[in-house]
Amino acid sequence: MKILRQITIPLTRGATATVIILSLIGGLRSFDIIWVTTGGGPGFTSDVLASVIYKQYQAGFFGLSTAGNVVLFLLVTVIMVPLSYFLNRKQVEL
């Protein structure tokens, strides 16, 4: 147990942080699966931010869809920068 806590877990911290960050970014950008399977769902039941942006772009509201992309970028940045700092605050040197 001591080897696991003091050696194994600290050495896997970098890989774990990378997997968590990439999974959250992928989860926030889950447009393709939702659009292919439901097209935004019956009504707006399965809409995510990316599908709303795409629908606005299709309707010809280019400024609104660009603003939505900026909001999505800022949302991902606001979530990922502190999370990345928190997960990578203590690196192990070999």
Backbone bond lengths (Angstrom), bond angles and torsions (degrees), N, CA, C in turn:
res aa  C-N    CA-C-N  psi(-1)  N-CA   C-N-CA  omega(-1)  CA-C   N-CA-C  phi
1 M - - - 1.456 - - 1.525 110.89 -
2 K 1.323 115.87 -38.15 1.464 120.90 -180.00 1.534 110.84 -66.25
3 I 1.334 117.39 -38.28 1.465 121.30 178.51 1.524 109.80 -65.99
4 L 1.316 116.48 -41.94 1.464 120.16 179.00 1.518 110.80 -61.69
5 R 1.312 118.15 -47.06 1.462 122.51 -176.05 1.524 112.54 -71.65
6 Q 1.327 118.08 -35.94 1.458 119.86 -173.28 1.527 114.15 -98.37
7 I 1.323 118.66 -18.74 1.459 119.91 -177.35 1.526 112.16 -119.62
8 T 1.324 116.88 -56.65 1.461 120.58 -171.72 1.523 112.67 -67.01
9 I 1.301 118.53 -50.80 1.467 121.63 -177.94 1.530 112.15 -63.28
10 P 1.337 120.60 -45.13 1.465 118.75 176.60 1.524 113.86 -62.44
11 L 1.324 118.59 -33.48 1.462 120.57 179.53 1.523 112.89 -73.75
12 T 1.309 118.04 -24.87 1.467 120.49 178.61 1.525 112.18 -93.61
13 R 1.303 118.70 2.52 1.466 122.58 -176.86 1.530 113.21 -60.98
14 G 1.331 117.60 -42.13 1.466 120.44 -179.59 1.517 112.82 -64.48
15 A 1.324 116.40 -45.21 1.464 120.37 178.99 1.523 110.96 -65.91
16 T 1.318 116.77 -39.32 1.460 120.79 178.67 1.523 111.24 -64.29
17 A 1.316 117.26 -42.00 1.462 121.11 178.47 1.524 110.87 -62.92
18 T 1.324 116.94 -42.18 1.461 120.41 179.12 1.525 111.32 -63.43
19 V 1.305 117.91 -42.98 1.464 121.66 -179.94 1.522 110.86 -64.64
20 I 1.316 117.87 -42.02 1.463 121.24 179.90 1.524 110.35 -63.71
21 I 1.316 117.54 -46.26 1.473 121.41 -178.09 1.525 110.62 -64.27
22 L 1.320 117.91 -47.18 1.465 120.13 -179.44 1.529 112.04 -66.38
23 S 1.313 118.07 -33.63 1.466 120.79 177.30 1.523 111.37 -67.61
24 L 1.323 117.28 -41.06 1.463 119.55 178.59 1.524 111.76 -67.69
25 I 1.322 117.45 -39.74 1.464 119.82 176.96 1.525 109.79 -63.29
26 G 1.321 117.08 -43.26 1.460 120.38 177.95 1.519 112.48 -63.58
27 G 1.316 116.59 -36.73 1.458 120.28 177.77 1.513 113.08 -66.91
28 L 1.311 116.63 -35.79 1.462 119.73 177.83 1.528 112.15 -73.98
29 R 1.307 117.32 -21.09 1.458 121.25 -178.52 1.522 110.62 -110.25
30 S 1.282 118.21 43.43 1.464 123.43 -174.66 1.523 111.87 -87.82
31 F 1.301 116.69 46.64 1.460 120.96 -177.13 1.518 112.29 -75.43
32 D 1.308 118.76 -46.89 1.456 122.26 -168.69 1.525 113.78 -61.37
33 I 1.312 117.66 -45.05 1.463 120.28 -178.27 1.526 110.82 -66.62
34 I 1.314 116.39 -43.14 1.465 120.34 -179.39 1.530 110.78 -66.61
35 W 1.317 117.66 -40.59 1.459 120.26 -177.32 1.528 111.17 -69.38
36 V 1.312 117.94 -40.03 1.462 121.06 -179.91 1.524 111.33 -68.84
37 T 1.326 117.02 -41.09 1.465 118.93 -175.42 1.525 113.38 -79.97
38 T 1.331 118.26 -42.20 1.463 119.12 -173.72 1.523 114.12 -122.57
39 G 1.329 118.06 -16.55 1.462 120.18 -177.33 1.517 112.34 65.47
40 G 1.275 118.02 26.61 1.458 121.30 -177.86 1.514 111.79 100.92
41 G 1.305 116.24 -1.74 1.455 121.03 173.73 1.498 113.79 80.68
42 P 1.306 115.85 170.49 1.462 118.72 172.39 1.528 108.60 -66.69
43 G 1.299 115.30 118.03 1.466 119.46 -173.41 1.509 109.05 74.14
44 F 1.309 116.40 -125.21 1.464 120.97 177.86 1.521 110.95 -124.36
45 T 1.339 117.67 28.65 1.453 120.50 -171.14 1.523 114.13 -69.67
46 S 1.335 118.35 -32.13 1.459 118.78 -178.71 1.526 112.38 -114.09
47 D 1.317 117.01 25.33 1.464 120.41 177.40 1.518 111.00 -73.04
48 V 1.315 115.06 138.70 1.455 122.57 168.77 1.520 106.19 -118.21
49 L 1.314 117.27 172.36 1.460 120.59 -176.06 1.522 111.99 -56.68
50 A 1.333 117.59 -40.69 1.464 120.33 -178.89 1.528 112.06 -66.05
51 S 1.327 119.19 -36.76 1.464 119.97 178.63 1.525 111.77 -72.78
52 V 1.315 117.42 -32.08 1.473 120.26 174.53 1.526 109.62 -65.09
53 I 1.329 116.69 -41.90 1.465 121.01 177.67 1.520 109.94 -61.44
54 Y 1.314 117.81 -43.79 1.465 121.50 -179.65 1.525 111.52 -64.74
55 K 1.320 117.66 -41.81 1.466 120.38 177.99 1.529 111.47 -63.18
56 Q 1.336 117.09 -38.57 1.462 120.10 177.29 1.530 110.61 -65.13
57 Y 1.325 116.75 -38.67 1.459 120.92 178.22 1.525 110.71 -65.58
58 Q 1.334 117.04 -41.60 1.457 120.99 177.89 1.518 111.81 -63.19
59 A 1.338 116.56 -34.49 1.459 120.63 -178.51 1.527 111.82 -77.99
60 G 1.335 118.16 -7.18 1.457 120.85 177.71 1.512 114.04 96.00
61 F 1.318 118.08 7.01 1.466 121.89 177.35 1.526 108.68 -89.87
62 F 1.337 115.62 76.05 1.461 120.31 -172.94 1.527 112.23 -69.32
63 G 1.311 117.39 -37.19 1.461 120.02 178.45 1.518 111.73 -66.78
64 L 1.312 116.80 -40.53 1.467 121.22 178.86 1.526 111.09 -66.68
65 S 1.331 116.95 -39.83 1.465 118.92 178.88 1.526 111.01 -69.65
66 T 1.327 117.86 -34.54 1.462 120.27 175.78 1.520 110.68 -66.48
67 A 1.307 117.18 -41.37 1.467 120.69 176.89 1.531 110.54 -63.54
68 G 1.306 117.40 -38.05 1.457 120.86 176.35 1.518 111.94 -63.38
69 N 1.333 116.76 -38.84 1.466 120.07 176.55 1.517 111.60 -65.29
70 V 1.322 117.00 -37.68 1.467 120.25 176.69 1.526 110.03 -64.95
71 V 1.318 117.26 -41.96 1.469 120.89 177.94 1.525 110.40 -63.08
72 L 1.332 117.52 -42.32 1.464 120.74 177.97 1.524 110.67 -62.79
73 F 1.328 117.67 -42.87 1.460 121.37 177.67 1.525 110.65 -61.25
74 L 1.325 116.88 -45.86 1.467 119.93 -179.94 1.525 111.64 -65.32
75 L 1.325 117.23 -37.90 1.464 121.06 177.86 1.524 110.71 -62.41
76 V 1.330 116.65 -46.76 1.462 120.27 178.95 1.525 110.08 -63.51
77 T 1.325 118.00 -40.91 1.463 121.86 -179.48 1.523 111.14 -65.88
78 V 1.332 117.19 -43.98 1.472 120.97 -178.87 1.525 110.99 -64.38
79 I 1.303 117.46 -32.57 1.461 120.12 178.95 1.525 111.27 -81.68
80 M 1.319 117.76 -41.95 1.455 120.79 -170.95 1.529 114.73 -79.80
81 V 1.313 119.36 -35.14 1.471 119.99 -177.92 1.530 111.52 -64.31
82 P 1.332 120.34 -51.72 1.469 117.95 177.02 1.527 113.25 -64.23
83 L 1.334 116.71 -36.36 1.458 119.56 178.88 1.526 110.74 -64.85
84 S 1.317 116.15 -42.73 1.464 120.05 177.90 1.518 111.22 -63.14
85 Y 1.320 117.27 -41.64 1.461 120.67 177.80 1.527 110.36 -63.39
86 F 1.321 116.67 -43.18 1.462 120.95 -179.29 1.521 111.95 -64.45
87 L 1.341 116.18 -43.83 1.462 119.55 -176.98 1.526 112.95 -74.26
88 N 1.317 117.75 -28.48 1.467 120.93 -176.41 1.516 113.19 -104.39
89 R 1.300 119.31 17.16 1.458 121.44 -175.31 1.520 113.27 -70.13
90 K 1.302 117.17 -22.69 1.463 119.94 -178.21 1.526 108.57 -132.59
91 Q 1.332 116.39 98.38 1.454 121.40 179.10 1.524 110.20 -95.07
92 V 1.313 115.45 151.29 1.456 121.16 179.14 1.530 107.82 -103.09
93 E 1.310 117.10 130.59 1.463 121.57 176.61 1.514 108.82 -98.07
94 L 1.324 115.36 136.84 1.467 120.15 179.28 1.509 110.36 -88.66
